[in-house]
Amino acid sequence: FPYTSFFGSTTDLFTSKRSWESPMKKTMIATAVAAAFALPMAAQADVTVYGKVHTAIVNVDATGNGTNANTATTENWQVKDGTSRLGFKGSEDLGGGMQAIWKYEQAYDTDESGAVTSGRNTYVGLAGSFGTFLVGRHDTPYKMSWYAGGADFADDTIADMNGSGFGGDNVRQTSAADSDNKDAGVHFDEDRMDNVIAYVSPDMSGFQAALAIMPGESNVENGLADSWSAGLMYGASGLKVGAGMESLANADAATNNTPQEKRMHLTGSYTFDGISVGASIARVKNDNYVDNDKKTSMALSAQYAFDNNAVGANYRHSSLKDDNGNDGKIDSWSLYLMHSMSKRTQVYAAYGANQYEEDNNSAADQETNEYGVGIIHSF
């Protein structure tokens, strides 16, 4: 788990790859870049273009009283984008073992308009033997440590550990969950935040740590570290472990209150002879000024890889509580089969089921079943 694993491999991001050999090739490349960007070529640095295209055909069968368009009672076929992205990243050798690093990554929609839908990790920073320092928009160390645990074997698919559906967008949303900031569609929270000031340590015998602070940039949140996030990661000999804690501010200018959502998680996995097993636990507490919300989530996952294939399953359970008695639970499970057609192209079939129940309001009970096939191409 070298620190570069979160920002691009050492070879792709930090190693010079100037392999042009003929003057004609150099001239052609310089002319093309100058024409495209109209920028001086005095200082050249390596730039890598990368991305992923992920689209699936999914049948959604939802029953209950969902509060968004995707989760109202319905049964239909959908073409869904699975977090497709396009990015650019690069580095410049500053000497003395130090490098300037940068990344610009955007999510785009493959199933409808094809338009850019949101900004992903976008930052500038410095890297060296001391580790990595960056500023910009980035996954929180809490999220980084979640993925470092390696228990989410089929992320961004129907079998994603966060819920049945792509990021939970087809999963049941409840009135209690929406009003009390308890997302019934997400078992394990993960965030990419704006205004991140982060440090990631170098690899230390398999261990790696990360810390980030985020200013709120408002009259209510006017400090440098209104929100903070920390993660500890370990990886060696088939064992992966991630632990994280964070406190995220959510200012309300109307009431001049800043409730904090406090999270902690522990997740891990172990791989041997093609068999991977994982376990995760997380707890979220939202210090809402109306009531205090709590969510406790647990999950088990397993995968068996053989030849160019992998078959896997997972089970997730979350309990939801608050001071007003709006208690409930979520149970989800998924099955999937993946096949690698090449190093960069995968196809898969998956099934996911998600059920929400409220203790004191059976009318709010909701259920979603999904199945479908998808294709993923990375470049």
Wavefront OBJ file of the C-alpha trace (Angstrom):
o trace
v 0.000 0.000 0.000
v 2.426 2.744 -1.073
v 1.005 6.200 -0.632
v 0.815 6.634 -4.384
v -1.854 3.935 -4.573
v -4.529 6.511 -3.771
v -3.362 9.025 -6.341
v -2.048 6.867 -9.170
v 0.588 4.190 -9.375
v 4.227 5.094 -8.973
v 4.872 4.209 -12.593
v 1.942 6.146 -14.055
v 2.126 9.251 -11.932
v 5.640 9.838 -10.785
v 7.910 8.135 -13.323
v 8.993 9.962 -16.451
v 7.787 8.228 -19.607
v 9.402 10.312 -22.342
v 10.020 7.592 -24.899
v 9.946 9.578 -28.158
v 12.971 8.839 -30.225
v 12.653 10.769 -33.465
v 12.702 14.564 -33.964
v 9.663 14.240 -36.234
v 7.613 12.649 -33.433
v 8.671 15.368 -31.023
v 7.658 18.071 -33.479
v 4.292 16.491 -34.191
v 3.462 16.123 -30.483
v 4.537 19.667 -29.643
v 2.504 21.072 -32.527
v -0.611 19.124 -31.536
v -0.420 20.183 -27.896
v 0.244 23.819 -28.769
v -2.685 23.885 -31.166
v -5.034 22.287 -28.654
v -4.139 24.357 -25.617
v -2.303 27.386 -26.998
v 0.176 27.182 -24.103
v 3.955 27.665 -24.116
v 5.983 24.470 -24.177
v 8.840 25.769 -22.078
v 8.111 23.445 -19.169
v 6.978 19.902 -19.971
v 5.660 17.389 -17.451
v 4.171 13.936 -17.808
v 0.397 13.846 -18.227
v -1.669 10.664 -18.086
v -5.183 10.443 -19.506
v -7.271 7.719 -17.874
v -10.864 6.789 -17.204
v -13.580 4.191 -16.902
v -16.801 3.553 -18.803
v -19.361 1.542 -16.843
v -22.924 0.983 -18.030
v -25.497 -1.624 -17.013
v -28.945 -2.853 -18.024
v -30.998 -3.276 -14.847
v -34.485 -4.449 -13.930
v -35.855 -2.610 -10.880
v -38.790 -3.979 -8.884
v -39.615 -1.583 -6.039
v -42.545 -1.640 -3.635
v -43.410 0.743 -0.826
v -43.453 4.475 -0.171
v -40.114 5.683 -1.469
v -39.578 9.422 -1.381
v -37.702 9.846 -4.661
v -38.594 9.066 -8.267
v -36.395 5.972 -8.441
v -37.874 4.321 -5.352
v -41.632 4.813 -5.721
v -43.528 1.564 -6.320
v -42.484 0.546 -9.796
v -41.154 -2.229 -12.009
v -39.201 -1.347 -15.105
v -36.004 -1.773 -17.060
v -33.313 0.907 -16.810
v -29.978 1.664 -18.418
v -27.739 2.882 -15.612
v -24.363 4.572 -15.507
v -21.969 3.133 -12.930
v -19.704 6.047 -11.969
v -17.984 6.455 -15.327
v -15.153 8.957 -15.183
v -12.493 10.752 -17.226
v -9.343 12.098 -15.665
v -5.990 13.723 -16.233
v -3.070 13.469 -13.821
v 0.555 14.411 -13.882
v 3.704 15.277 -12.028
v 6.835 17.376 -12.259
v 10.203 16.444 -10.803
v 11.275 19.237 -8.455
v 14.580 17.639 -7.487
v 15.737 16.280 -4.173
v 13.195 13.466 -4.343
v 10.244 15.866 -4.361
v 7.549 16.130 -7.018
v 4.607 18.369 -7.752
v 1.478 16.287 -8.412
v -1.960 17.145 -9.727
v -5.183 15.495 -10.823
v -8.372 16.591 -12.571
v -11.156 13.985 -12.666
v -14.808 14.295 -13.651
v -17.769 11.905 -13.595
v -19.861 11.720 -16.729
v -23.189 10.132 -17.623
v -23.176 7.270 -20.130
v -26.882 6.380 -20.027
v -28.502 9.713 -20.880
v -26.972 13.030 -21.869
v -23.324 12.054 -21.739
v -22.723 15.285 -19.842
v -20.299 15.791 -16.973
v -22.311 15.142 -13.817
v -19.962 15.921 -10.931
v -16.398 16.665 -9.985
v -14.344 13.808 -8.592
v -10.865 14.008 -7.058
v -9.253 17.242 -8.241
v -6.210 18.601 -6.459
v -2.634 19.858 -6.526
v 0.076 18.868 -4.094
v 3.607 17.821 -3.244
v 4.939 14.286 -2.810
v 8.222 12.874 -1.605
v 9.805 10.622 0.984
v 7.817 12.546 3.601
v 4.516 11.416 2.082
v 1.926 13.392 0.134
v 0.383 16.775 0.867
v -2.558 17.935 -1.269
v -5.216 20.634 -1.456
v -8.475 20.506 -3.395
v -11.455 18.174 -3.698
v -10.735 14.628 -2.580
v -12.018 11.458 -0.923
v -11.840 11.818 2.836
v -9.300 9.622 4.683
v -12.346 7.871 6.185
v -13.401 6.832 2.681
v -9.826 6.000 1.686
v -9.487 3.640 4.649
v -12.857 2.042 3.826
v -11.652 1.024 0.362
v -8.199 0.111 1.695
v -9.923 -2.571 3.799
v -10.775 -4.316 0.540
v -14.113 -5.835 1.671
v -16.230 -4.231 -1.063
v -15.416 -6.684 -3.855
v -18.037 -5.417 -6.337
v -18.245 -1.675 -5.742
v -20.219 0.554 -8.131
v -22.445 -2.361 -9.204
v -25.778 -3.711 -7.972
v -23.724 -5.621 -5.386
v -22.101 -2.467 -3.993
v -21.766 -2.662 -0.194
v -23.399 0.751 0.176
v -26.763 -0.546 -0.950
v -28.583 -2.456 -3.631
v -28.161 -0.243 -6.660
v -25.572 2.093 -8.064
v -24.577 4.085 -5.000
v -28.012 3.438 -3.514
v -29.960 5.459 -6.079
v -32.510 2.679 -6.518
v -32.687 1.753 -2.849
v -35.543 2.591 -0.536
v -35.537 6.068 0.958
v -37.813 6.638 3.953
v -39.478 9.733 5.311
v -37.775 9.176 8.644
v -34.425 8.627 7.009
v -34.708 11.714 4.822
v -35.933 14.085 7.520
v -33.496 12.830 10.125
v -30.476 12.568 7.847
v -30.361 8.777 8.022
v -29.987 7.546 4.468
v -31.808 4.218 4.276
v -30.107 3.492 0.983
v -26.546 3.574 2.264
v -25.105 1.068 4.729
v -21.561 2.410 4.756
v -21.067 6.138 4.265
v -18.298 7.495 2.082
v -17.724 11.064 0.987
v -15.662 13.104 -1.388
v -15.367 16.583 0.085
v -14.608 20.099 -1.117
v -11.919 22.306 0.446
v -9.774 19.361 1.553
v -6.346 19.952 3.085
v -4.844 16.479 3.418
v -1.674 14.634 4.344
v -1.001 10.976 3.494
v 1.999 9.279 5.048
v 4.477 7.128 3.127
v 4.261 3.373 3.409
v 5.676 2.200 6.737
v 6.050 -1.596 6.632
v 2.538 -1.958 5.265
v 0.989 0.788 7.394
v -0.228 4.106 6.044
v -2.071 6.986 7.713
v -4.047 9.930 6.349
v -5.481 13.079 7.907
v -7.595 15.850 6.381
v -9.239 19.052 7.562
v -11.931 21.020 5.736
v -12.969 24.647 6.413
v -16.698 25.328 6.175
v -16.245 28.694 4.455
v -19.345 30.303 5.995
v -20.288 32.718 8.755
v -21.441 29.755 10.840
v -18.463 27.550 10.003
v -15.546 29.972 9.861
v -12.634 27.868 11.085
v -9.873 26.002 9.280
v -10.946 22.591 10.580
v -14.743 22.740 10.874
v -14.711 19.167 9.547
v -11.954 16.597 9.899
v -11.260 13.033 8.803
v -8.615 10.434 9.666
v -7.797 6.983 8.335
v -5.350 4.184 9.105
v -4.610 1.523 6.478
v -2.614 -1.720 6.453
v -1.906 -4.190 3.672
v 0.470 -7.149 3.524
v 0.465 -10.882 2.722
v -3.173 -10.977 1.616
v -4.470 -9.078 4.658
v -6.046 -5.637 4.264
v -7.397 -3.524 7.119
v -8.850 -0.014 7.200
v -10.058 2.052 10.145
v -11.450 5.570 10.010
v -13.008 8.357 12.039
v -14.410 11.694 10.944
v -16.572 14.585 12.050
v -18.411 16.465 9.313
v -20.063 19.810 9.991
v -23.462 20.678 8.542
v -24.149 24.356 9.151
v -27.680 25.761 9.355
v -27.522 29.528 8.951
v -31.213 29.921 9.857
v -30.694 28.509 13.355
v -26.999 29.363 13.713
v -26.365 25.729 14.645
v -23.666 23.426 13.319
v -24.601 19.806 14.039
v -21.787 17.345 13.532
v -22.110 13.947 11.883
v -19.603 11.691 13.592
v -18.529 8.433 11.988
v -16.236 5.530 12.700
v -15.614 2.250 10.892
v -13.419 -0.837 10.881
v -13.199 -3.010 7.787
v -10.895 -5.743 6.583
v -10.390 -8.617 4.186
v -8.131 -11.595 3.678
v -7.299 -13.389 0.432
v -5.855 -16.889 0.092
v -5.893 -19.403 -2.778
v -8.359 -17.302 -4.770
v -10.763 -16.988 -1.830
v -11.423 -13.537 -0.346
v -13.473 -12.892 2.780
v -14.337 -9.527 4.311
v -16.081 -8.026 7.320
v -17.076 -4.449 8.133
v -18.693 -2.505 10.958
v -19.536 1.196 11.139
v -21.369 3.606 13.411
v -22.731 7.042 12.546
v -24.128 9.610 14.967
v -25.691 12.843 13.768
v -25.856 15.474 16.522
v -28.920 17.043 14.965
v -30.368 20.017 16.835
v -33.849 18.469 16.400
v -32.982 14.935 17.507
v -29.945 12.666 17.628
v -29.740 10.086 14.852
v -27.713 6.889 15.083
v -26.917 4.220 12.498
v -24.995 1.011 13.137
v -24.030 -1.114 10.130
v -22.430 -4.549 9.801
v -21.519 -6.599 6.730
v -19.976 -9.866 5.598
v -18.641 -10.443 2.083
v -16.945 -13.239 0.180
v -15.547 -13.831 -3.292
v -13.939 -16.742 -5.133
v -11.732 -16.005 -8.151
v -10.934 -18.691 -10.726
v -9.381 -18.350 -14.156
v -10.753 -15.037 -15.490
v -13.876 -15.188 -13.345
v -15.056 -14.219 -9.884
v -18.247 -15.118 -8.047
v -19.243 -13.395 -4.837
v -21.909 -12.480 -2.323
v -22.432 -10.073 0.555
v -24.897 -9.390 3.347
v -25.426 -6.027 5.087
v -27.533 -4.986 8.069
v -28.112 -1.493 9.458
v -30.129 -0.401 12.475
v -31.467 3.180 12.625
v -32.439 4.987 15.811
v -33.230 8.507 16.970
v -34.584 10.263 20.040
v -38.076 10.572 18.543
v -38.611 6.839 18.222
v -38.240 6.729 14.425
v -36.357 3.435 14.619
v -35.894 1.065 11.730
v -33.608 -1.458 10.074
v -32.219 -2.229 6.630
v -31.264 -5.685 5.393
v -29.546 -6.170 2.041
v -27.823 -8.985 0.190
v -26.301 -9.432 -3.241
v -24.917 -12.075 -5.592
v -22.700 -11.476 -8.612
v -20.583 -13.150 -11.288
v -17.783 -11.255 -13.042
v -15.743 -12.234 -16.086
v -12.579 -10.463 -17.244
v -12.440 -10.388 -21.018
v -9.076 -8.620 -20.847
v -7.027 -6.615 -18.359
v -9.229 -3.588 -19.048
v -12.682 -4.995 -19.868
v -15.093 -6.827 -17.554
v -18.656 -8.036 -17.898
v -20.857 -9.084 -15.001
v -24.293 -10.234 -13.897
v -25.659 -9.349 -10.474
v -28.707 -9.494 -8.235
v -29.425 -7.336 -5.193
v -32.242 -7.136 -2.643
v -32.864 -4.418 -0.081
v -35.583 -4.234 2.601
v -36.416 -1.410 5.000
v -38.731 -1.711 8.011
v -39.843 0.876 10.579
v -40.684 -0.380 14.059
v -43.744 1.796 14.636
v -44.901 2.436 11.085
v -45.499 -0.615 8.899
v -46.839 1.639 6.133
v -43.265 2.844 5.610
v -41.909 -0.663 4.942
v -40.176 -0.769 1.567
v -38.392 -3.282 -0.615
v -36.263 -3.204 -3.762
v -35.097 -6.101 -5.940
v -32.711 -5.570 -8.832
v -30.964 -7.763 -11.354
v -28.992 -6.947 -14.443
v -25.836 -7.156 -16.517
v -23.096 -4.604 -17.051
v -19.838 -3.898 -18.817
v -16.813 -2.005 -17.494
v -13.939 -0.761 -19.622
v -10.959 1.039 -18.068
v -8.373 3.009 -19.978
l 1 2 3 4 5 6 7 8 9 10 11 12 13 14 15 16 17 18 19 20 21 22 23 24 25 26 27 28 29 30 31 32 33 34 35 36 37 38 39 40 41 42 43 44 45 46 47 48 49 50 51 52 53 54 55 56 57 58 59 60 61 62 63 64 65 66 67 68 69 70 71 72 73 74 75 76 77 78 79 80 81 82 83 84 85 86 87 88 89 90 91 92 93 94 95 96 97 98 99 100 101 102 103 104 105 106 107 108 109 110 111 112 113 114 115 116 117 118 119 120 121 122 123 124 125 126 127 128 129 130 131 132 133 134 135 136 137 138 139 140 141 142 143 144 145 146 147 148 149 150 151 152 153 154 155 156 157 158 159 160 161 162 163 164 165 166 167 168 169 170 171 172 173 174 175 176 177 178 179 180 181 182 183 184 185 186 187 188 189 190 191 192 193 194 195 196 197 198 199 200 201 202 203 204 205 206 207 208 209 210 211 212 213 214 215 216 217 218 219 220 221 222 223 224 225 226 227 228 229 230 231 232 233 234 235 236 237 238 239 240 241 242 243 244 245 246 247 248 249 250 251 252 253 254 255 256 257 258 259 260 261 262 263 264 265 266 267 268 269 270 271 272 273 274 275 276 277 278 279 280 281 282 283 284 285 286 287 288 289 290 291 292 293 294 295 296 297 298 299 300 301 302 303 304 305 306 307 308 309 310 311 312 313 314 315 316 317 318 319 320 321 322 323 324 325 326 327 328 329 330 331 332 333 334 335 336 337 338 339 340 341 342 343 344 345 346 347 348 349 350 351 352 353 354 355 356 357 358 359 360 361 362 363 364 365 366 367 368 369 370 371 372 373 374 375 376 377 378 379
